[in-house]
Each structure stands twice: as structure tokens, then as C-alpha cells.
Amino acid sequence: MSLAYTSWTAMPYAPLATVKQRLSVGAPLPCSVYDGDQTLLLARGQTIGTLDQMDALFERGALVDITELQSPLERVLHAPREALPRLWGEGLGRVNQALMHAPIHGFTVALDDASGLVLGLVERDPDLAIFQVLRQEGGADVEYGVRRSVHTAIIGYLVAQRLAWDPEEMNKVFKIALTMNLSMLALQGQLARQRCPLTAEQRADLVSHPLRSVELLLTAGIRDDDWLQAVARHHEMEDGSGYPTGRGDVGELASLVRRADVYSSKLSSRSHRDALAADQAGRQMFMQDPGHPMTAALVKEFGIYPPGCHVRLESGAVGIVVQRGPTVTTPIVACLTNPRGGPLPVPQRVDTSLPKNAVKGVVGEAAAPVRVSIDKLISLTVG
């Protein structure tokens, strides 16, 4: 197949005739059709009325944007690394749209579409996914409640992967985490900004939200019993101290999602408290739940210096972890300051296995003079 690539921002085109086996007269087009000068002729979903019209399009050299024909995973796997930040933004935006407007007709399709893209990104580069969780990326267009759900979903998926769960269960964990708070997304944002104690109404909504989320999923057409049961029980505890029913038969899916949610909460800032440093969050998880294999897998997956956290080196320089390293104590770090604390004009990767560059400890974001975006992270991870 001959493709007309110019850049990632330009669309990759191929002749319409190369995908003729996917076209049918009267059926919705699987992709948009363009003229030779890339002018839109027919939008995706429109129809070709007759065989003569189809042949005429072939003869005039009509083009298609082949990215529209790729699955979300294919798009991510074939994208150049510099395109990954844009794809993360697109994926988070799709999740935001699907969750904030649920339940609507087509919710399951929208959720599958958004989940496929984000999961592809997680598989393509788990370090970038962890960076999303630590750095709270997503921008103002992604609501607080949705962002928390996405972070919990990423954490849960990575931990399930480390526990060697089968792909179907891993994907289910991801969707359970995305939809567990469907009935309280707005309340989550409100509580994150709120400094006063919960009102009686807020507390009642908080306690009942698992069951109300199940009702919304049923309305949206979800019939997977494991999915619905895990959403209903994602705040239950094995000792019966959870809510909304105080039952002890929680199930593995709900149990993992709850732990991922707790960890995500520790890493999230609110109006009345700062986010915990990654090493503190991991230490608290381990102390609160000692010996449990899910918690042990979570702490191992994220480590003490996960991508996105700021660290101080033995030299005195402050940097940001951009990748997990060969050992838990030797992550890949990009220095943001010199040893005296002055900002560097360009971040510099350092070898933390060298004594002078060894990681001394995690520091707050305030210790760094500049914030590194995910776009910059891309160049740092390959540099």
C-alpha cells in the first residue's frame, strides 16, 4: 500500500480503492473520503448510493485517511513517540465525554472506544501512564472525578498485569474503575474543593454511590454481572467494615479496584491537603495492608521513585523521574536544577547508579523551579 505521509499532524492517506473490500453500496462509510487535493468529499458514516458512484470515486483517485480504519491499539502502536502526548489528550477527552454524559444511547460503544485508546497507550509505554497518574495530567477539560477514575483504572490495570491476571480480567478491572463513581463525578469535584465537613446529604450520597452507579450502568445497557457486582462492592471490606452494605464477600475485582482507588486518592491533592509523595503513599499502603499480595504488587509496580515524582540527588540537584530504572533505587532522572538549586536551561538526564547522582529522596513539586510537561518527557525518555 502506498501512503502519502507528510507529518504526524497531516493525515496519512491511501487510495480509496485499497480498502474497497470494506465498502458496500448503501452502507455507512467506515472512514471519510477525500479528493486528490485532500478536500472532503464524503464524511464517515455517509453512504455511496450506487456502484457507478463508487467506481467514479475510484477513477478520480479518491483518498481515505487510514487512521480512521485502525483500531485504537493499532493507532497507538504505529504512532511516533512524539504523537503520544496528543493521543493521551485525545484519550482522556474521550473518557471525559463518555463518563460525563452517561448513561446515554451508545454509552458502551463510546466507553469501549475511549478505553481502547487509553489502554493502548498504557501498553505502549507504562512509564508514561504512571507519569499521568503522578503528574495529574489531563488539563482543565478533564473533570476531577473523571481524572480520579482514569488514574484508578491505570493503577488497577498495571497491578492486575503484574499479578498475571488474564487479559479479559485486566480489561474488566479497567472499566470497573472507570465507572465505579459514575453517580458521583460532580460530587467528587465539589468535595475536592470543599474545606468544610460533609453535609448530611453529601454523606448519604457518598455512601449510596456504589449502588447508584450500578443503576446507571444498568440503564446504559451493561449486563456483565462481574462488572456490576464489583462496582457495587468497591468500597466493601473483607472484615465487613466497608459500605454500602457492610458485607465481607467482596470479590477479587472489587478488592483490587478499592486498593487502586485508595492509592490514587493518596496521590491526589485537594483544597484541604496536598498530595502525598509517592514514597509516602507506597509506605502507607504497605503499612495499612501488610502482606496482601495485591498491595505488594501495587507497591512493586510503582516503586519508591515512580515516573513523575521529583527527587533530590546526592549532588544537591533536583530532578524528575522520567522512567523506571534497572533497579528500584536507580530510576532514570532528568535534572531540572544544578547542585546549587539554579534552574537548568535544558533538563539533563543523569545516571543515578553513580554515587554522585544517587537519589537521596523524594521532594515536593515546589522544590523544582520548572514543571516538565508530558511533551518534554517524551524527549527525555529517548534522550
N, C-alpha and C positions, 0 to 999 in steps of 0.2 A: 504494500500500500504506500503510495507516495503522499506525503503530508507537507503542507505549506506552513512550517513553523517560522515565526519571526521572533517572538519572545514569549515569556510566560504570560505577560499581560495581554498579548494578542492571542486570539483563539487559534488552535490547531485545526486546520481544515482538511477535508478529504473529499473527493468527488462523491456525489450522491450515489452514483452507480455502484460504488464499492460496498454499499450497505443495502442494495436492492432487495436482498433476501429478507430484510426486516421491514419492508414496505408492503402495504396492501391497499388497494383502491377502497376508499370509504372508511378506512380505519384511521384512528388518530396517529399522527406522525410521532415517532419516538424521539425526534430531535428537530430543531429548526432547520430550514433550508434557505441557503443564501445564493445570490447571483455571483458571477465570477468576480465582481468588484466588491464582494462581501456585503452587498445590500440585502437586507432581509426580504425574502420572498414569501415564506410561509413559516408561521410560528409553530413551535412544538405543540402538539395536540390538535392542530388543524388537519384537514383531510385533503387527499388528492381525489378528485371526482371520477376520473376515467383513466383507462390505460393510455389513451392518447396524450393526456396531460402529463402522465408520469414519463412517457417516452420523450415528450418535449423538454421536460426538465433535464433528463439525461443528456439530450442532444445539445442543450445550451450550456452544459458544463456546470450545472448547479452544484453547490458545495454544502457540506454539513460540518458542524462543529462536533468532532468526535468525542470531546469530553462529556457531551450530553449522553453519549451511549455507554460510557463507562460506569461501572458500579462505584459507589463511594470508595471502597477499598482500592480499586484499580486506579482511581484518580489520585489517591494519596501515594500509592506505591510508585507511580510513574511521575509524580511531580518533582521538580528540582527542589533542593533543600530550601532555597530562598523563597519558595512559594508556601512553605509550611505555616508561617505566621498568618498569611491571608486565609489559608484553609482553616486554621484554628478559629479565626474570627468568624468565618462563614459557618463552621460547625456549631459554635456557641450561639450564634444568631439563630440558627435553625432550631436548636433545642429550646431557646428562649421563646420563639414563636409557637412551637408545638405545645409547650407546657403552659404558657400564659393564656392560651386560648382554648385549653381543654375544658370539658370534653366537646369536641365538635365533630362533624362528619369528616371522616378521613383522618382522625387522630392517629390511628395505628400506623397508617402509611407515612404520615408526617414524622412520627416518632421513630419508625424504622429508618427513614431517610436520614434524619439527624443523627441517630445513634450510629448508623453505619459509617458516616463520615468521621465522627469523633473517635469511634473505636479503631478505625483505620489509622488515625493519627497516633493513637496510643500504641498500636502495634508497630508503626513506622519508627517511632522514637519515644520510648518510655521516659527517658530523661526530660524531654520537652513536656511530656504530660505531667510529670511531677513538678516541673517548673511552673506550670499553670496553677497547680494546687498551692504551691508555696508563695508565689508572687501575686496571687489573686487577680490574674489577668482576666480580661473579658470586657472591660470598659463600661461606660455608663448605660449602654444599651442592653446589657445583660443584668437582669434584676438580681438582688442579693439572694433571694430564695432559690432562684434557678441556679445561680453560681454555686451555692452550697450543695445543691443536688448533684450538679455536674462533678464537683470535687469529690463528693462521697462516692459517686459512680466510678470515677477513675481509680480511687483508692481501693474500692471493693474489687474491681476487675483485676488490678495488678496483684492484690493479695490472693484472689482465687487462682490466678495463674501460677503464683509461687506455690500454692498448695496443690498444684497439679489437678485442679478440677477440670472436667471435660468442657469443651468449648460451649456447648449448649448452656451449661450451668453458669459459666463465666458471663455469657451474654445476658442471661436472666438476672444475675446479680446487678449488672449494669442498669438494666431497665427498671428493676425494683428500686434501686437507689434514685434514679431519675424521677420516679413517680410517687415515692412514699409520702412526700409532703405536698402533693398536688392540691390539697384542700386548704393549705395554709401558707402559700407562697407570699401573699401580700402581708400576712401577719408576721412572717419571719423578718421581712424588711422593716416592718414597724418596730418589732422588738429589738432589732439590731441598733436602731436609732434611739430607742426609749431608755431613759435614765431612771424613771420611777418604777416601783414594783408593778407586777402584773395586776390588772383588774380581775375581778371575779369572772367576767365574761371572757377575757383573754385566756385565763387559766382553763376554763371549761372548753374553749376552742382548742387549746393546746392538747388537752387530754383526749379529746374526741377525734383529733385529726386523722389518726390511722384508719379508723372506720369510715370516716367521711371521704377519705381518699379512695378507699375501696369502692364506695358508692359511685364516685366519679369515673373510676376505671370501668365499672360495670356499664355505666351509661355510655361510655366511649366504645364499648364492644369488646373489652378484654374479658376472656373466659378462662384463662390459664389459672387453675386452682393454686398451683405453687406460687405464682406471682402474686395473686390476690391475698393468699394466706400470709406471705412474707410481709407485704405492705401492712396488713392488719396487725402483725406481731412485731414490727421492727423496733418497738420500744418496750417489749416484754423482756423479762429477765428470767434466767433459769431458776432462780431462787424464789420467784413469784413476786418480787418487789417492783416489777415494771407496770406499765399501763398500756392500754386502757382497761384490761380485764384482770390483771394480776395472775395470769396463767404461767405455768412453768414449762409447758411443752412448746418451746419457741421454734425449733427447726433451724437447720444449718444456714439456710439462705437469709432468714431474718437475723440470725445471730451475727453473721459476717457483716451484713449491712449496718447493723447497730454499731458495731465496733468501728467501722469505717466512718460512720456519721460522728461518733464521739471524737475521733482523731481529727476529722475535718473541722469540727467545732473548736477544738483547741488551737488550730492554726488560723482561725478567722478572728479578725478584730471586730469589736462592737463599740458603741459610744461610751460604755462604762468600763471597758477594759481593752488592753492591747492584745494582739495575737501572741500566743506563746511561741518562743523559739523552738525550732524543730527538735533539738536535742532534749529540751524540757518536755515537749509534748510526747516524744517517744518514751522518755523515762517515766512520765506519769502513767502512760498506758500500761507499761510493763509492771509498775508497782500496784496499780489498781486491779490488774487482771493477771497475776503472775502464773506462769506455767501453761496458759491456754495456748494451744497451737495456732489459733487464728491471730491472736495478739502477737505471738512470737514471729509469725510470718510477716505481719504488718511492720513490726519494728525492723526486721531484717530487710524488707523491701525498701523502706525509706532510709534506713540507716540513721546515723547521727549527724551527717552532713549532706542532706539531700539537695539536689539541684534547686536553686532559687534562694537558698539561705546565705546570709552574709557571715563571713568568718574573719577572724584576725589571725595573721600568721606570726610565727616566732620573730620575724624581722620587724614586726610592728605594722606592716601593710595590712590594709583591709581589702578583701575581695569578695566575689560572689561565686558560689559553686555553680558550675555550668554543666557538669556531668559527674556521674558516679565514677569513682576510680577503680583501680585494680584491687584495693582493699578498702574497708570501711573508714579507715583513718587517712587515706590518701586520695581524696577526691580531686577532680580537675577544677582548678580555681583560676578565675581571671581577676587579677589585681586591679582595683579601682583607685588606690592611693599608693603613694610611695611610703617608705617606712616612717616618715615624719608626719604622715596624715594628709599631705598635699595631694589634690586630685591629679590623676594622670590624664594627659590629653587623649590617650587611646588605651583601653583596658589591655592588660598583658597577661597571657597565660603563663602559669608557673608550674613547676614540678614539685608537688608537695611531699614527695618522698625524700627530697633533700632536707637536711636538718634546718637550714636557714629559712626554708619555705614551709616547714611543717605547720599544720593547723593547730593553733593554740586554743581556739574555742569559737563558739558561735556568738555573734554580736547582733544587736538590733539594727534595723534598716537605717536608723538615724545616724549610725556611725559611718555610713557611706555617703560621700558628698554627691554622688550621682545615682540615678536609678537606671538600671540596664533593662531595656525592653526585650521582648522575645525576638524581635528582629535582629537586635545586636547579638543576642545569644547564639543565633544561627552561625554567624561568622566566628564567634568564639569557640564553638564546639568543633568546627572544622579547621580552625587555625592552629 
